Amino acid sequence: MANCCDTCHFHSYSFRTVLLCFIKACSLGFKLANTHIDIFPIAFTVLLVILTLTFFSPQNLSTGLAVTGVIIIARSIKLMTKFHVASQIPLHFVETNVTLYGKVHAVTEKGLAVEHVPVYLPVISSLLHKKQNMSPSPLQVHFAGVELTPDGRQWLRENLLPTKMVGIKLISREDDTLYCLVSQNKGVLWTYWINEELLRQGLARTAPITGLLPHSRLYWRLHRRLHRAEVKAERKSLGLWKEDSLWERAKKALRDNKIFSLIRSVLTKT
């Protein structure tokens, strides 16, 4: 009878331990994710395995917990890898629109040069970085669905340099170029899309979203949102949609008028 009670007590203690480990694993998942990695189905499956092992053989609890750690680390190993070129990023990261983070190094003709900053975990990250042993090389990031103007590039320089942190939500990849939704934190709770902000201020035009099929659900969801931002700028006459004053329009009309140009040239000669 005593042995039975001890076993029940052990099972109860083991169950509480497993639940605590599961909660910690989920907490780790939140830190590793904002990446849309399916950490919860994995953690839940591993929890069931641990409970089964513990129920039939309490001595296997430590083995089950070790398996959990190995699976979580193996699953997140790519999140701790520093990517130097777009081709190093796993295809399923692009297909599931994972969000990576990085520091802006420069504003380019069509986007940003971003140095990838991977998820950091003590010891493991250090070992991975030593193994990679590569000099920093920024990823070439283009704004998905956006065509920048010179004013837009200037706005980016003023707001993202030097080395501001941004999120890059992967939409598609073409050669060594990533087409992304680029985000930035404003305060503690608010995050905004820079793609959308550029359009909202009239600093860019909407463009086809490279790498997505035009009839796909994601294409139209993004296109609608970006188009709404552009329409707002157009209605408010912001940026490139700003209308010239009456006097500026009159001067331009006279300057382009051939008769006026002829008269001006005759008067200049005389």
C-alpha positions as CSV (number, residue, x, y, z in Angstrom):
1,M,0.0,0.0,0.0
2,A,2.8,2.3,0.9
3,N,4.6,1.5,-2.4
4,C,1.4,2.4,-4.2
5,C,1.1,5.7,-2.5
6,D,4.7,6.5,-3.1
7,T,4.3,5.7,-6.8
8,C,1.2,7.9,-7.0
9,H,3.0,10.7,-5.3
10,F,5.9,10.3,-7.7
11,H,3.6,10.4,-10.7
12,S,1.9,13.6,-9.3
13,Y,5.3,15.2,-8.7
14,S,6.5,14.1,-12.2
15,F,3.4,15.5,-13.8
16,R,3.9,18.8,-12.1
17,T,7.5,18.8,-13.3
18,V,6.6,18.0,-16.8
19,L,4.0,20.8,-16.9
20,L,6.5,23.2,-15.6
21,C,9.0,22.2,-18.3
22,F,6.3,22.5,-20.9
23,I,5.5,26.0,-19.8
24,K,9.1,26.9,-19.9
25,A,9.4,25.4,-23.4
26,C,6.4,27.5,-24.5
27,S,8.0,30.6,-23.0
28,L,11.2,29.8,-25.0
29,G,9.0,29.3,-28.0
30,F,7.7,32.9,-27.7
31,K,11.3,34.2,-27.6
32,L,12.4,32.1,-30.5
33,A,9.3,32.9,-32.5
34,N,7.7,35.9,-33.9
35,T,8.9,33.6,-36.6
36,H,5.7,31.6,-37.2
37,I,7.6,28.4,-36.3
38,D,5.1,25.7,-35.2
39,I,6.6,25.4,-31.7
40,F,3.3,24.5,-29.9
41,P,2.4,21.4,-31.9
42,I,5.9,20.2,-31.4
43,A,5.9,21.0,-27.7
44,F,2.5,19.4,-27.3
45,T,3.6,16.2,-29.0
46,V,6.8,15.9,-26.9
47,L,4.7,16.5,-23.8
48,L,2.5,13.5,-24.7
49,V,5.6,11.4,-25.2
50,I,7.0,12.4,-21.9
51,L,3.8,11.7,-20.1
52,T,3.6,8.2,-21.7
53,L,7.2,7.4,-20.8
54,T,6.7,8.7,-17.2
55,F,3.4,6.7,-16.7
56,F,4.9,3.4,-17.8
57,S,8.3,3.9,-16.4
58,P,9.0,6.9,-14.0
59,Q,12.7,6.4,-14.4
60,N,12.4,7.5,-18.1
61,L,11.3,11.0,-17.0
62,S,14.9,12.4,-17.4
63,T,15.2,10.7,-20.8
64,G,11.9,12.3,-21.9
65,L,13.1,15.8,-20.7
66,A,16.4,15.3,-22.5
67,V,14.5,14.4,-25.7
68,T,12.4,17.6,-25.3
69,G,15.5,19.8,-25.1
70,V,17.1,18.1,-28.1
71,I,14.0,18.5,-30.3
72,I,13.5,22.2,-29.3
73,I,17.2,23.0,-29.9
74,A,17.2,21.1,-33.2
75,R,14.1,22.9,-34.3
76,S,15.4,26.3,-33.4
77,I,19.0,25.8,-34.6
78,K,18.3,27.7,-37.9
79,L,16.9,30.6,-35.9
80,M,20.3,31.0,-34.3
81,T,22.2,30.8,-37.6
82,K,23.3,34.1,-39.0
83,F,22.4,34.5,-42.7
84,H,24.8,36.4,-44.9
85,V,23.0,35.9,-48.3
86,A,19.5,35.2,-49.2
87,S,20.3,31.7,-50.6
88,Q,21.3,30.6,-47.1
89,I,17.8,31.1,-45.7
90,P,15.8,27.8,-45.8
91,L,13.0,27.7,-48.4
92,H,10.4,26.9,-45.8
93,F,11.2,30.1,-44.0
94,V,10.2,32.0,-47.1
95,E,7.2,29.8,-47.8
96,T,5.8,30.3,-44.2
97,N,6.7,34.0,-44.2
98,V,9.0,33.9,-41.2
99,T,10.1,37.2,-39.7
100,L,13.8,37.7,-39.2
101,Y,15.5,40.7,-37.5
102,G,18.5,42.8,-38.3
103,K,20.3,46.1,-38.3
104,V,20.0,48.5,-41.2
105,H,23.5,49.2,-42.7
106,A,22.5,51.2,-45.8
107,V,19.7,52.5,-47.9
108,T,20.0,51.1,-51.4
109,E,18.3,52.0,-54.7
110,K,15.4,49.7,-54.1
111,G,15.5,49.0,-50.4
112,L,17.9,48.2,-47.6
113,A,21.1,46.4,-46.8
114,V,20.3,44.6,-43.5
115,E,22.7,42.6,-41.3
116,H,20.8,39.7,-39.9
117,V,20.8,39.4,-36.1
118,P,19.8,35.8,-35.2
119,V,18.1,34.6,-32.0
120,Y,20.7,34.4,-29.2
121,L,21.0,31.6,-26.8
122,P,24.0,31.3,-24.5
123,V,26.7,28.8,-25.4
124,I,24.8,27.4,-28.4
125,S,24.9,30.7,-30.3
126,S,28.6,31.2,-29.5
127,L,29.4,27.7,-30.9
128,L,27.4,28.3,-34.0
129,H,29.0,31.7,-34.7
130,K,32.5,30.2,-34.2
131,K,31.7,27.5,-36.6
132,Q,30.4,29.9,-39.3
133,N,33.5,32.1,-39.0
134,M,32.3,34.5,-41.8
135,S,32.7,38.3,-42.1
136,P,29.4,40.2,-41.7
137,S,27.6,40.6,-45.0
138,P,24.2,42.4,-45.1
139,L,21.2,40.9,-46.8
140,Q,19.7,42.7,-49.8
141,V,16.1,43.6,-48.8
142,H,13.6,45.1,-51.2
143,F,10.2,46.5,-50.0
144,A,7.6,44.1,-51.3
145,G,4.9,45.8,-53.4
146,V,6.6,49.2,-53.2
147,E,8.6,51.4,-55.7
148,L,10.7,53.9,-53.8
149,T,11.1,57.6,-54.8
150,P,14.2,59.7,-54.1
151,D,12.2,61.3,-51.2
152,G,11.4,57.9,-49.9
153,R,15.1,56.9,-49.8
154,Q,15.9,60.1,-48.0
155,W,13.1,59.4,-45.4
156,L,14.6,55.9,-44.9
157,R,18.1,57.4,-44.3
158,E,16.7,59.8,-41.7
159,N,14.6,57.2,-39.9
160,L,16.6,54.0,-40.1
161,L,20.2,55.1,-40.0
162,P,22.5,54.5,-38.3
163,T,21.9,50.8,-37.7
164,K,18.3,50.8,-36.5
165,M,16.7,47.4,-35.8
166,V,14.0,46.2,-38.2
167,G,11.9,43.1,-38.7
168,I,11.9,41.6,-42.2
169,K,8.9,39.4,-42.9
170,L,9.9,37.2,-45.8
171,I,7.5,37.3,-48.7
172,S,9.6,35.9,-51.6
173,R,13.2,35.4,-52.7
174,E,14.7,36.0,-56.1
175,D,18.4,35.2,-56.6
176,D,20.2,37.1,-53.7
177,T,17.3,39.5,-53.1
178,L,14.6,39.2,-50.4
179,Y,11.2,40.8,-50.9
180,C,9.9,41.6,-47.5
181,L,7.4,43.5,-45.4
182,V,9.8,45.6,-43.3
183,S,8.6,46.6,-39.8
184,Q,9.9,48.8,-37.0
185,N,8.8,49.2,-33.4
186,K,7.4,52.4,-32.2
187,G,7.3,52.3,-28.4
188,V,6.7,49.1,-26.5
189,L,3.5,47.8,-28.1
190,W,3.2,49.4,-31.5
191,T,4.8,48.0,-34.7
192,Y,4.3,49.4,-38.1
193,W,5.0,48.4,-41.7
194,I,7.5,50.7,-43.3
195,N,6.2,49.6,-46.7
196,E,2.8,50.9,-45.8
197,E,4.2,54.1,-44.1
198,L,6.1,55.0,-47.3
199,L,2.9,54.8,-49.3
200,R,0.9,56.6,-46.7
201,Q,3.2,59.6,-46.8
202,G,3.4,59.7,-50.6
203,L,7.1,58.6,-50.7
204,A,6.5,55.6,-52.8
205,R,4.2,54.0,-55.4
206,T,2.6,50.5,-55.3
207,A,4.2,47.9,-57.5
208,P,3.6,44.3,-58.4
209,I,4.6,42.0,-55.5
210,T,7.5,40.0,-56.9
211,G,7.5,36.2,-56.3
212,L,3.8,35.9,-55.5
213,L,1.2,34.6,-57.9
214,P,-1.3,37.4,-58.8
215,H,-4.3,35.2,-58.0
216,S,-2.9,34.0,-54.6
217,R,-4.7,35.0,-51.4
218,L,-1.5,36.5,-49.9
219,Y,-0.9,38.7,-53.0
220,W,-4.4,40.2,-52.8
221,R,-4.3,40.7,-49.1
222,L,-1.1,42.6,-49.2
223,H,-2.0,44.5,-52.4
224,R,-5.3,45.7,-50.9
225,R,-3.6,47.0,-47.8
226,L,-0.8,48.7,-49.6
227,H,-3.2,50.2,-52.2
228,R,-5.4,51.7,-49.4
229,A,-2.3,53.4,-48.0
230,E,-1.5,54.9,-51.4
231,V,-5.0,56.1,-51.9
232,K,-4.9,58.0,-48.6
233,A,-1.8,59.8,-49.6
234,E,-3.3,60.7,-53.0
235,R,-6.5,62.0,-51.4
236,K,-4.4,64.2,-49.0
237,S,-2.1,65.3,-51.8
238,L,1.0,64.1,-49.9
239,G,4.5,63.6,-51.3
240,L,4.5,62.7,-55.0
241,W,0.7,63.4,-55.1
242,K,1.2,67.0,-54.0
243,E,-0.4,69.4,-56.5
244,D,1.4,72.5,-57.7
245,S,0.0,75.9,-56.8
246,L,-2.0,77.9,-59.3
247,W,1.0,80.2,-60.0
248,E,3.4,77.2,-60.4
249,R,0.9,75.6,-62.9
250,A,0.6,78.8,-64.8
251,K,4.4,79.2,-65.1
252,K,4.8,75.6,-66.3
253,A,2.0,76.1,-68.9
254,L,3.8,79.3,-70.2
255,R,7.2,77.6,-70.2
256,D,5.8,74.7,-72.3
257,N,3.8,76.9,-74.7
258,K,5.6,77.0,-78.1
259,I,4.3,80.5,-79.0
260,F,5.4,82.0,-75.8
261,S,8.8,80.3,-76.2
262,L,9.1,81.8,-79.7
263,I,8.2,85.3,-78.6
264,R,10.7,85.0,-75.7
265,S,13.5,83.9,-78.0
266,V,12.8,86.8,-80.5
267,L,12.8,89.4,-77.6
268,T,16.1,87.9,-76.3
269,K,17.8,88.3,-79.7
270,T,16.6,91.9,-80.0
